Amino acid sequence: MTAVYLVRHAKAKNRAKWAEPDHLRPLTKRGLAQAAALPVLYAEQTFSRLFTSPYVRCVQTLEPLAADRNLPLETADALAEGASVGEALELLLSLGAEGPAVCCTHADVLFDVVEELVSARVRLDGPFEFEVAGTWMLEVENRIVTSGRYLPRPD
């Protein structure tokens, strides 16, 4: 069994007040602090790969973890805002076959993945939360999510 961590990006600047293209919207100071706390939250876990949506706020969320673990950040459109649940799940299942991984995504993708798992009657523990910098840790075995649990954001 392999753990794949699906984290929502940390606190980003207000969408309504951001005048530039949304994919360039960065983290706030609070979001940067949340991102900096992820290596502590995941201290006991080793990872083989780190994947992120190409959006700036997602990349910034995993940068401290990448630096801490000396791993490259890989981007995947399957984690971008508006991505299909099928594409996102396919990426998670393929990563689960390779070893523990972290994937940073957006609220809509995270919600759709968890909703799909609930529909498939996968055992999920913890509150059904989707807060910024919160994580769903999914156990993957033989390309199937067998269980999951929620990890609160690191504030």
C-alpha positions as CSV (number, residue, x, y, z in Angstrom):
1,M,0.0,0.0,0.0
2,T,1.3,3.5,-0.9
3,A,0.2,6.9,0.4
4,V,-0.6,9.7,-2.0
5,Y,-1.2,13.0,-0.3
6,L,-3.6,15.3,-2.1
7,V,-3.2,18.8,-0.7
8,R,-5.2,21.9,-1.5
9,H,-3.0,24.9,-2.2
10,A,-2.3,27.3,0.8
11,K,-4.1,30.6,1.3
12,A,-3.9,32.7,-1.9
13,K,-4.6,36.3,-2.6
14,N,-8.2,37.2,-3.0
15,R,-9.5,36.1,-6.4
16,A,-12.0,39.1,-6.8
17,K,-9.2,41.6,-6.1
18,W,-6.6,40.0,-8.3
19,A,-6.3,41.9,-11.6
20,E,-3.9,39.6,-13.4
21,P,-4.6,36.2,-14.9
22,D,-5.8,33.8,-12.2
23,H,-3.0,31.2,-12.9
24,L,-0.5,33.8,-11.7
25,R,-2.3,34.5,-8.4
26,P,0.3,33.9,-5.6
27,L,0.0,32.9,-1.9
28,T,-0.5,35.5,0.8
29,K,1.9,35.8,3.8
30,R,-0.3,33.4,5.7
31,G,-0.3,31.0,2.8
32,L,3.5,31.1,2.6
33,A,3.6,30.3,6.3
34,Q,1.2,27.3,5.7
35,A,3.4,26.1,2.9
36,A,6.5,26.4,5.1
37,A,4.8,24.2,7.7
38,L,4.1,21.3,5.3
39,P,7.6,19.7,5.7
40,V,6.8,19.5,9.5
41,L,3.4,18.0,8.9
42,Y,4.9,15.3,6.6
43,A,8.1,14.9,8.7
44,E,7.6,11.1,9.1
45,Q,6.8,10.4,5.5
46,T,9.3,9.9,2.6
47,F,8.2,10.8,-0.9
48,S,9.3,9.7,-4.3
49,R,7.7,12.5,-6.3
50,L,6.0,15.9,-5.9
51,F,3.4,16.9,-8.4
52,T,1.5,20.2,-8.6
53,S,-0.9,22.1,-10.7
54,P,1.0,24.6,-12.9
55,Y,-0.8,27.5,-11.1
56,V,1.6,29.7,-9.1
57,R,-0.3,29.2,-5.8
58,C,0.1,25.5,-6.1
59,V,3.8,25.6,-7.0
60,Q,4.5,28.0,-4.1
61,T,2.6,25.6,-1.7
62,L,5.0,22.7,-2.5
63,E,8.3,24.7,-2.9
64,P,9.3,24.4,0.8
65,L,8.6,20.6,0.8
66,A,10.6,20.3,-2.5
67,A,13.5,22.2,-1.0
68,D,13.3,20.2,2.3
69,R,13.3,16.8,0.5
70,N,15.6,17.8,-2.4
71,L,13.0,16.7,-4.9
72,P,12.0,18.4,-8.1
73,L,8.5,19.8,-8.5
74,E,6.7,18.3,-11.5
75,T,3.6,20.0,-12.9
76,A,0.5,18.3,-14.2
77,D,-2.5,19.7,-15.9
78,A,-4.5,16.9,-14.4
79,L,-4.2,18.9,-11.1
80,A,-5.1,22.3,-12.6
81,E,-8.3,24.1,-11.7
82,G,-11.1,22.7,-13.8
83,A,-9.4,19.4,-14.5
84,S,-11.6,16.4,-14.8
85,V,-11.9,14.0,-11.9
86,G,-10.9,11.2,-14.2
87,E,-7.6,12.8,-15.2
88,A,-6.8,13.7,-11.6
89,L,-7.7,10.1,-10.3
90,E,-5.6,8.5,-13.1
91,L,-2.6,10.6,-12.0
92,L,-3.1,9.7,-8.3
93,L,-3.4,6.0,-9.1
94,S,-0.4,5.9,-11.3
95,L,1.7,7.7,-8.7
96,G,0.4,5.2,-6.1
97,A,2.1,2.5,-8.1
98,E,5.4,4.3,-8.0
99,G,5.7,5.2,-4.3
100,P,4.6,7.8,-1.8
101,A,3.8,11.2,-3.5
102,V,2.3,14.6,-2.8
103,C,0.0,16.3,-5.3
104,C,-1.1,20.0,-4.9
105,T,-4.4,21.0,-6.5
106,H,-7.4,23.3,-6.2
107,A,-10.6,23.1,-4.2
108,D,-12.7,21.9,-7.2
109,V,-10.4,19.1,-8.1
110,L,-10.0,18.0,-4.5
111,F,-13.7,18.0,-3.9
112,D,-14.4,16.1,-7.1
113,V,-11.9,13.4,-6.2
114,V,-13.2,13.0,-2.6
115,E,-16.8,12.9,-3.9
116,E,-15.9,10.2,-6.5
117,L,-14.3,8.2,-3.7
118,V,-17.4,8.5,-1.5
119,S,-19.5,7.4,-4.5
120,A,-17.2,4.3,-4.8
121,R,-17.7,3.6,-1.1
122,V,-14.1,4.1,-0.2
123,R,-13.6,4.3,3.6
124,L,-12.7,7.9,4.4
125,D,-11.9,9.0,7.9
126,G,-12.0,12.5,9.4
127,P,-14.2,15.5,8.6
128,F,-15.1,16.1,5.0
129,E,-13.0,19.3,4.8
130,F,-11.4,21.0,1.9
131,E,-9.7,24.0,3.6
132,V,-6.7,25.7,2.2
133,A,-3.5,23.7,2.9
134,G,-5.6,20.8,4.1
135,T,-4.7,17.3,2.9
136,W,-6.4,14.1,2.0
137,M,-4.0,11.2,2.5
138,L,-5.1,8.4,0.2
139,E,-3.9,4.7,0.5
140,V,-3.5,3.2,-3.0
141,E,-3.0,-0.5,-3.6
142,N,-3.0,-2.1,-7.1
143,R,-4.3,1.1,-8.7
144,I,-7.3,1.3,-6.3
145,V,-7.8,3.8,-3.5
146,T,-8.5,1.6,-0.6
147,S,-9.0,4.2,2.2
148,G,-8.2,7.8,3.0
149,R,-8.1,10.3,5.9
150,Y,-8.1,14.0,6.3
151,L,-5.1,15.9,7.7
152,P,-5.9,19.4,8.9
153,R,-3.9,22.3,7.6
154,P,-0.7,23.1,9.4
155,D,-1.4,26.5,11.1
